Amino acid sequence: MTRFSQTRASIGEFVRTLVLVLGFTVTASLPAAPTVSAQDPSLPTFKSSVNLVPISAVVHDRKGRPVSALTAADFEVFDKGVRRRIVDFQVDRTSPLSLALVVDASGSMVMGPRLPFARKVVEHMLADLAEGRDEVGLFTFDQDLHEERSFTYHPAGLDRAVGSVEPFGTTSLYDAIAATARRFDPRPSARRAIVVFTDGLDTSSKLTPPEVSALASSIDVPVYIVVTVSPIDYAQHVEREGNGQPQARGDLRDLAQWTGGDLLWSTASESAGVRAFQILSELRHQYLIAIEAAADTEWRPLDIRVRDPKLTVRARSGYFNRELSQSR
């Protein structure tokens, strides 16, 4: 059993309890009028009476490039180890995005170029969103999460709010990601993500990376973490990683990838545009898959596979059928 599988199994009871306490909705329907792939007309269309589990999946080739020409027949979905039938499959690349941009405003971000690099990536991301179509909210965090701008379809000018941030206080990075994930609970958009800009340090969170990744993946919101540090900091991280030394940023990679997101590095202003493009390109190339929710109240680990061994897929790590639990 892989480390990933072991962690997913061990946090199941935690997710079940915390989801009920916090009021997460962890199963949801896809949009009322989905675009089913024309390449596989045998797929049934969405029925509103069926409790579906939406799954956002990103597929890459061996060179790390998004793969966008797959059909439902190319995917396999395993729910707690059992293969499940795909009941809905969407490949529409034009549907809007819903993003939460979360900027670390804790005291450690005042060191060197950390905050300026983060501001630069935010600026590029906002510039690449479609006015009036894509939705974005802006948050900062130190010990607590702060809403700087509520979700809006008009991203112009939001970068000025980041420019006024004055770093201060301790860092509750993991708690901030969990709190932001909760903001997505009632939002209907199928293509959504949390993008966090940080130096990767956490000094005061109550939650752990496995707990946060479980909460985020249970509502199908990928978490992308952009670590903004100097080239020297990055080189030191690589050296420690090569020596097998445990470090917090390694936990962040697990957290991100277990939600279907990723950990990226921005070590110069010139890389800001590349990182912004990389994240938005992945989100616009998501496959939107749905299976019928299992008829129990347990944490259900998911394993999404593609048949071609040369391709890799990232998707949420599991779900919890809260709707069924509430009805009992």
C-alpha positions as CSV (number, residue, x, y, z in Angstrom):
1,M,0.0,0.0,0.0
2,T,1.4,3.4,-0.9
3,R,1.9,6.3,1.6
4,F,-1.0,8.1,-0.2
5,S,-3.4,5.1,0.4
6,Q,-2.3,4.7,4.0
7,T,-2.9,8.4,4.7
8,R,-6.3,8.5,3.0
9,A,-7.5,5.5,5.0
10,S,-6.3,6.8,8.4
11,I,-8.0,10.2,8.1
12,G,-11.4,8.9,7.1
13,E,-12.9,9.1,10.6
14,F,-11.4,12.6,11.1
15,V,-13.1,13.8,7.9
16,R,-16.4,12.2,8.8
17,T,-16.5,14.1,12.1
18,L,-15.1,17.5,11.0
19,V,-17.2,17.6,7.9
20,L,-20.4,17.3,10.0
21,V,-19.2,19.9,12.5
22,L,-18.2,22.5,9.9
23,G,-21.1,21.9,7.6
24,F,-19.3,21.0,4.4
25,T,-21.3,19.8,1.4
26,V,-19.0,17.1,-0.1
27,T,-21.2,15.7,-2.8
28,A,-22.7,17.9,-5.4
29,S,-24.4,17.9,-8.8
30,L,-22.7,19.0,-12.0
31,P,-24.3,21.9,-13.9
32,A,-27.9,21.4,-14.8
33,A,-27.2,21.3,-18.5
34,P,-23.9,19.4,-18.9
35,T,-22.0,19.1,-22.1
36,V,-21.5,15.3,-22.6
37,S,-18.6,14.3,-24.8
38,A,-19.8,13.8,-28.4
39,Q,-17.2,11.1,-28.7
40,D,-19.1,8.8,-26.4
41,P,-22.8,9.2,-27.0
42,S,-23.6,6.1,-25.0
43,L,-23.0,7.9,-21.7
44,P,-26.3,8.7,-19.8
45,T,-27.1,12.3,-19.3
46,F,-27.3,13.9,-15.9
47,K,-30.4,13.3,-13.8
48,S,-31.1,15.7,-11.0
49,S,-32.5,13.0,-8.7
50,V,-29.2,11.1,-8.6
51,N,-26.6,12.1,-5.9
52,L,-23.5,12.5,-7.9
53,V,-19.8,12.9,-6.9
54,P,-18.1,15.4,-9.2
55,I,-14.4,14.7,-10.0
56,S,-12.2,17.3,-11.6
57,A,-9.2,15.5,-13.3
58,V,-6.1,16.9,-15.0
59,V,-4.0,14.6,-17.3
60,H,-0.4,15.1,-18.4
61,D,2.0,13.4,-20.7
62,R,5.5,12.5,-19.8
63,K,6.7,16.0,-20.6
64,G,4.2,17.5,-18.2
65,R,1.9,18.9,-21.0
66,P,-1.8,18.8,-20.4
67,V,-3.6,16.2,-22.5
68,S,-7.0,17.3,-23.7
69,A,-8.3,14.8,-26.3
70,L,-9.4,11.9,-24.0
71,T,-12.9,10.5,-23.7
72,A,-14.7,8.8,-20.9
73,A,-13.6,5.4,-22.2
74,D,-10.0,6.4,-21.4
75,F,-10.7,6.8,-17.7
76,E,-11.3,4.4,-14.8
77,V,-12.7,5.4,-11.5
78,F,-12.2,3.3,-8.4
79,D,-14.3,4.1,-5.3
80,K,-12.9,2.4,-2.2
81,G,-11.1,-0.1,-4.5
82,V,-14.2,-0.9,-6.5
83,R,-14.5,0.2,-10.2
84,R,-17.4,2.5,-10.7
85,R,-19.3,3.5,-13.8
86,I,-18.9,7.0,-15.1
87,V,-22.3,8.5,-15.4
88,D,-21.4,12.0,-16.6
89,F,-18.3,13.3,-18.5
90,Q,-17.6,16.8,-19.7
91,V,-14.9,18.2,-21.8
92,D,-16.1,21.8,-22.4
93,R,-13.1,24.0,-22.3
94,T,-15.1,27.3,-22.3
95,S,-16.9,27.1,-19.0
96,P,-15.8,29.8,-16.5
97,L,-13.3,29.5,-13.7
98,S,-13.9,30.2,-10.0
99,L,-10.7,31.0,-8.1
100,A,-9.8,31.9,-4.6
101,L,-6.4,33.7,-4.5
102,V,-4.9,33.4,-1.0
103,V,-1.8,35.5,-0.2
104,D,0.4,34.8,2.8
105,A,0.6,38.1,4.8
106,S,2.4,36.7,7.8
107,G,5.7,38.2,9.2
108,S,8.0,35.7,7.4
109,M,6.9,37.1,4.0
110,V,8.7,40.4,4.7
111,M,12.0,38.6,4.1
112,G,13.6,39.3,0.7
113,P,11.5,39.1,-2.4
114,R,8.8,36.7,-1.1
115,L,5.9,39.0,-1.1
116,P,6.9,40.9,-4.3
117,F,7.2,37.6,-6.2
118,A,3.7,36.6,-4.9
119,R,2.2,39.9,-6.0
120,K,3.7,39.4,-9.5
121,V,2.1,36.0,-10.0
122,V,-1.3,37.3,-8.7
123,E,-1.0,40.2,-11.2
124,H,-0.4,37.8,-14.1
125,M,-3.3,35.5,-13.0
126,L,-5.8,38.3,-12.8
127,A,-4.7,39.6,-16.2
128,D,-5.4,36.2,-17.8
129,L,-9.0,35.9,-16.4
130,A,-11.9,36.7,-18.6
131,E,-13.8,39.9,-17.5
132,G,-17.4,39.2,-16.8
133,R,-17.0,35.4,-17.0
134,D,-14.4,34.1,-14.7
135,E,-14.9,34.6,-10.9
136,V,-12.2,35.4,-8.4
137,G,-12.0,36.2,-4.7
138,L,-8.9,37.6,-2.9
139,F,-7.9,36.6,0.6
140,T,-4.8,37.1,2.8
141,F,-3.8,35.3,6.0
142,D,-1.5,35.4,9.0
143,Q,-2.9,33.6,12.0
144,D,-6.4,34.1,10.6
145,L,-7.9,34.2,7.1
146,H,-9.0,37.7,5.9
147,E,-11.3,38.4,3.0
148,E,-9.8,41.4,1.0
149,R,-12.2,41.2,-1.9
150,S,-15.3,39.1,-2.1
151,F,-15.9,36.9,-5.2
152,T,-16.4,39.0,-8.3
153,Y,-16.6,38.6,-12.1
154,H,-14.6,41.8,-12.5
155,P,-10.9,41.0,-11.6
156,A,-9.5,44.3,-12.8
157,G,-7.8,46.2,-9.9
158,L,-7.8,43.4,-7.4
159,D,-4.0,43.3,-7.6
160,R,-3.9,46.7,-5.9
161,A,-5.3,45.1,-2.7
162,V,-2.3,42.8,-2.6
163,G,0.0,45.8,-3.0
164,S,-1.2,47.3,0.2
165,V,-0.6,44.1,2.3
166,E,1.7,44.7,5.3
167,P,3.2,41.4,6.5
168,F,2.8,40.7,10.2
169,G,2.2,37.9,12.7
170,T,2.4,34.2,12.8
171,T,1.5,31.8,9.9
172,S,-1.5,29.5,10.0
173,L,-1.1,28.3,6.4
174,Y,-2.9,24.9,6.7
175,D,-5.8,26.5,8.6
176,A,-6.1,29.2,6.0
177,I,-6.4,26.7,3.2
178,A,-9.1,24.8,5.1
179,A,-11.1,28.0,5.8
180,T,-10.9,29.0,2.1
181,A,-12.0,25.6,1.0
182,R,-15.1,26.1,3.1
183,R,-16.0,29.3,1.2
184,F,-16.3,27.1,-1.9
185,D,-19.0,24.8,-0.4
186,P,-22.0,26.8,-1.8
187,R,-20.4,27.9,-5.0
188,P,-21.8,26.1,-8.1
189,S,-18.8,26.5,-10.5
190,A,-17.4,23.2,-11.8
191,R,-14.0,24.6,-12.6
192,R,-12.7,26.0,-9.4
193,A,-9.4,26.1,-7.4
194,I,-7.6,27.6,-4.5
195,V,-4.3,29.2,-5.4
196,V,-2.1,30.0,-2.4
197,F,1.0,32.2,-2.5
198,T,3.4,31.6,0.4
199,D,6.9,31.0,1.5
200,G,5.8,27.5,2.6
201,L,6.3,28.0,6.3
202,D,3.6,27.2,8.9
203,T,4.0,28.2,12.6
204,S,0.5,28.1,14.2
205,S,-2.0,25.9,12.4
206,K,-4.2,23.5,14.3
207,L,-4.8,21.3,11.3
208,T,-2.3,19.0,9.6
209,P,-1.6,18.8,5.8
210,P,-3.4,15.4,5.5
211,E,-6.5,16.8,7.3
212,V,-6.6,19.8,5.1
213,S,-6.2,17.9,1.9
214,A,-9.0,15.6,2.9
215,L,-11.3,18.5,3.5
216,A,-10.4,20.2,0.3
217,S,-10.7,17.0,-1.8
218,S,-14.0,16.1,-0.2
219,I,-15.6,19.1,-1.9
220,D,-13.5,18.7,-5.1
221,V,-11.5,22.0,-4.9
222,P,-7.9,21.6,-6.2
223,V,-5.3,23.5,-4.2
224,Y,-2.3,25.0,-6.0
225,I,0.5,26.2,-3.8
226,V,3.0,28.7,-5.3
227,V,6.0,29.0,-3.1
228,T,7.7,32.4,-3.6
229,V,11.2,32.4,-2.3
230,S,14.7,33.5,-3.4
231,P,16.8,31.2,-5.6
232,I,19.0,30.6,-2.5
233,D,16.1,29.4,-0.5
234,Y,15.0,27.1,-3.3
235,A,18.5,25.6,-3.6
236,Q,18.6,24.9,0.1
237,H,15.2,23.2,-0.1
238,V,16.4,21.0,-3.0
239,E,19.5,20.1,-1.1
240,R,17.6,19.1,2.0
241,E,15.1,17.1,-0.1
242,G,17.9,15.3,-1.8
243,N,19.4,14.3,1.6
244,G,16.1,12.9,2.7
245,Q,15.5,15.5,5.4
246,P,11.8,16.0,6.3
247,Q,10.5,19.5,5.7
248,A,7.2,21.4,5.7
249,R,7.3,22.1,2.0
250,G,7.3,18.4,1.3
251,D,4.0,18.2,3.3
252,L,2.7,21.0,1.1
253,R,3.3,19.0,-2.1
254,D,1.4,16.1,-0.7
255,L,-1.4,18.4,0.4
256,A,-1.7,19.9,-3.0
257,Q,-1.5,16.8,-5.1
258,W,-4.0,14.9,-2.9
259,T,-6.6,17.5,-3.8
260,G,-5.8,17.3,-7.5
261,G,-3.6,20.5,-7.4
262,D,0.1,20.9,-7.4
263,L,3.1,22.6,-5.7
264,L,5.0,25.2,-7.8
265,W,7.9,27.4,-7.2
266,S,8.4,31.1,-8.2
267,T,12.0,32.2,-7.6
268,A,12.2,35.2,-9.9
269,S,9.9,37.9,-11.3
270,E,10.4,36.4,-14.7
271,S,8.8,33.1,-13.6
272,A,5.6,34.7,-12.5
273,G,3.9,34.7,-15.8
274,V,4.9,31.0,-16.4
275,R,3.4,29.9,-13.1
276,A,0.2,31.8,-13.7
277,F,-0.1,30.3,-17.2
278,Q,0.6,26.8,-15.9
279,I,-2.1,26.9,-13.3
280,L,-4.8,28.5,-15.5
281,S,-3.9,26.1,-18.4
282,E,-4.4,23.1,-16.2
283,L,-7.8,24.4,-14.9
284,R,-9.0,25.1,-18.5
285,H,-8.0,21.5,-19.5
286,Q,-9.8,19.7,-16.6
287,Y,-12.0,16.7,-17.3
288,L,-15.2,16.9,-15.4
289,I,-16.3,13.4,-14.4
290,A,-19.1,12.1,-12.2
291,I,-20.0,8.9,-10.5
292,E,-23.0,8.0,-8.4
293,A,-22.3,8.4,-4.7
294,A,-22.1,5.3,-2.6
295,A,-25.0,4.4,-0.3
296,D,-23.1,4.7,2.9
297,T,-21.7,7.4,5.2
298,E,-18.1,6.4,5.2
299,W,-15.1,8.3,3.8
300,R,-14.7,6.9,0.3
301,P,-11.1,7.0,-1.1
302,L,-11.1,7.6,-4.9
303,D,-8.5,6.4,-7.4
304,I,-8.8,8.0,-10.8
305,R,-6.7,6.3,-13.6
306,V,-6.1,6.6,-17.3
307,R,-5.6,3.5,-19.4
308,D,-2.6,4.8,-21.2
309,P,0.5,4.1,-19.0
310,K,2.4,7.0,-20.5
311,L,-0.1,9.5,-19.0
312,T,-0.6,10.6,-15.4
313,V,-3.8,12.0,-13.8
314,R,-4.4,14.2,-10.7
315,A,-7.8,14.3,-9.0
316,R,-9.4,14.5,-5.6
317,S,-8.5,11.8,-3.1
318,G,-12.0,11.0,-1.9
319,Y,-15.4,12.1,-0.8
320,F,-17.9,11.8,2.1
321,N,-21.6,11.3,1.4
322,R,-22.9,14.0,3.8
323,E,-26.3,14.1,2.0
324,L,-27.0,10.5,2.9
325,S,-25.8,11.0,6.4
326,Q,-28.2,14.0,7.0
327,S,-31.2,12.0,5.7
328,R,-30.7,9.2,8.3
